Amino acid sequence: MRGLVAAVALAAGVLPANGAVTDVAANGFTVEYSIIVAAPPTRVYAALIQPSRWWSSDHTFSGSAANLTLDARAGGCFCEKLADGGSVRHLIVVNVVPGRLLRLEGMLGPFQAVAGNGVMTFTLTADGSGTKLDMVYQIAGNADMKIGGKGYDFWSGGADKMLGEQMGRLKRTLETGTPDPKP
C-alpha cells in the first residue's frame, strides 16, 4: 500500500523519485533521496543555499520559511529567526564545495531534544543538461530515545516524509519558479 501511495504522490508532483528510509535501528536512522533537476549544478547549488525560497513554512518553528538563512561556509549556520529576538540553529555547515557538495551537521526539528547528532549531505553531479542531487540524512543518538513515547523506528517515517517534501519543493522551485505543486 505504501508503494501505491508513493506512486500516486510522485505522479502528483508531491514527492521526488527514489527516496526512502534506508536504515533504521534503536540508535538512529538514515534517509536518502536522489532526484534529477532540470538545471545545472551551479544553479541547483545557488538555490540549495537559499532555503527561504523553497523550504516549507510548515516545517519551521516561526511558521515562515522567510526566516530561514544558510551561511554556506564551514562553521556557517542553517538558522531561523524567531519573534522577540529568538533564534533556532537547525544545522551547522561542515563542508562546502560550491556546485558539488554541501554537508551539514545537527538535529532537525524534534530531534534537537535528543542526545546525539545528525549529518546531512547534499551531493550534486552533472547529469546531461541537468543535475543529479543526492541527499543523505543520518541520525545517531541515544538508543533509549523517545519523543512522545515513540522511538527512531516511528520518527524515521516522519523525517522521510518531511525531507521528501523539501526535495520536491527545491526541484519545483528550480524547474517552475515556485515550490508549491500545481493545484
N, C-alpha and C positions, 0 to 999 in steps of 0.2 A: 504494500500500500504506500509506503514512504516513497518508493521509486516512482509510482504513478503521480503522487503529489508533486514531487520534484520535477517530473517531466512536464506537468501542466504549468507549474510555476516558471520553468525555463522557457516554455513556449510563450508565456505571457510577458516575458522580459523581467520577471521579478528576481530570479536567481541567475548568476552566471554559471557556465558549464564547469564540470569537474571540480566540485567542492565537497568536502566531507570531513568528518572526524575520522582521522586515520589511526588514532591510538588513544585509548583511554585506560587508565589504571587508578588504583586507590590514591596515588600521589600526583596525578596530573593527567593531561591530555594534549593531543596535537590536532589542530585543524589546518587543512591545506586547501588552497584554491588555485586554479590555473585558468586564466582567461586569455583570449586573443582580443586585442583592442585595435581598432582601425585608426591608428595614429602612430607616428614614430616614437621610439623610446624617449627622446628628449622632451617631447610634448607630454607623454604619459607621466614622466618623472615630474615635470613642472606642475601638472595637475595634482599628482600624488601628494606633493608637499604643501598643498593648499586645501586642507580638509574642510575648511569653512565653505568651500564651493560644492562639495559632494557628499560629505558625511551627513547622516540623517539626524535632524534635531531631536528625534525620538530617542536617540541613544547618546544624549548629553545630560549633564547634571543641571545645566542652566535652562534647558529647553530650547536652545538656539545654537545651531551649528555656526552661526556668525561669530560666536565667542571662542571658536577653536583656532589655535595657531600651531604651526610646526616650524621650529627653528632648525633647519636641516644642516646641522654641523655637529660633530662629536660633542656631547655634553648638552646639546640643544634639547628643548622641551616640546613635546606634543602636549600642550596645555589648554586650559579653558578658563575664561574669566567668569566669575560669579558676581552676583549682586553684592553691594556694600563692600567692595574691595576683596572679596574672596576669590579663590582660585583652586583649580584641580590640576595636578600633574598626572596625566594619563600614562605617558611613556617617555623615556629618555633616549635620545639618539646616541647610538654607539658606533655606527659605521655608515659612511656616506661615500658612494661613488656615483656622482651625478649621471643620470641616464642609464645606470646599470644596477645599482644596489642601494637599498635603504634598510638598515637594521635598527630596531628599537628594542628597548628593554623595559619591562614593568608589567603591572597587572591592570587590566581594564575593568571598569565597572565594579560589580560586586566582588571581584577577586582582590580588590585593594585591601579588603579586610582579612586576607589570608596571609599567613607566614609562608612566603615563597617568592617565586619570580616567574616572569614570562619573557619570551623573546619572540618578536615579530620581525620576519624578514620578507622584504619585497625584492624580487629579482626580475629585472627587465631584460628581455632578449629580443633583438630584431627578428621579425618573422614576416618575410616578404616586405610589403609596404606597411605592415603593422607591427605590433609588439605583443610578445607573449609575456604576460605578467603573472608571476607565481608569488603567492603569499603563504607563508607558513607561520602559525602562531602556536608556540609550545609553552605550556604552563607546567611547572613542577612546584610542589609545596607539601604542606602538612598532610600526611595520609589520613589523618582524622578530621580533615576539613569538612565542615558542614555549614552551609549558608541556608537558612530557613529549613534546617533539618535534612538537607539534601547534599550529596557529595558530587565529586567530579563527573561521575557517570551521568548524572542528571544535568548538571550545568554545562557540560561539553556540548550538548544539543543546542542550548540557547546561544552559546558562543558561536557555534557553526552557523546558525540562522542569522545572527546579527552580522557576522563578518561577511557572509554571503550577500546580505543586503548591501553592505558598504561596497563590496567589489562590483556589484551590479550598478550601483549608483555612480561609481567612478567611471565605469565603462560607458554608461549612458551620457554622463557629462561630456566626455571626450567625443562621443560619436553623434550626439544630438544637441548638445548645448545645455541640456537640463538633466539633473539627476533623477527626476521623477519619471516613472513609467507613464506611457500614454494611457488615457482612460479607456 
